[in-house]
């Protein structure tokens, strides 16, 4: 097995995985979007006013969850092959 990947950036983790597996561009783009939401969604003072829950629409939340689910499934499928 190769070296382990660490960190909070989903995009960086997928880029590391891309050294061994082909990663669809759609997953990489979704990972970039997830990375941009990581800090502001978790900190109540990340936005100039209001809480994070007032700054994201239901559509945005569903899209981000969809990205996470597709990336999780992709990685789970790779692990199932090992």
Helices and strands as residue ranges (DSSP letters): H 10-17, H 25-42, G 52-54, H 58-81
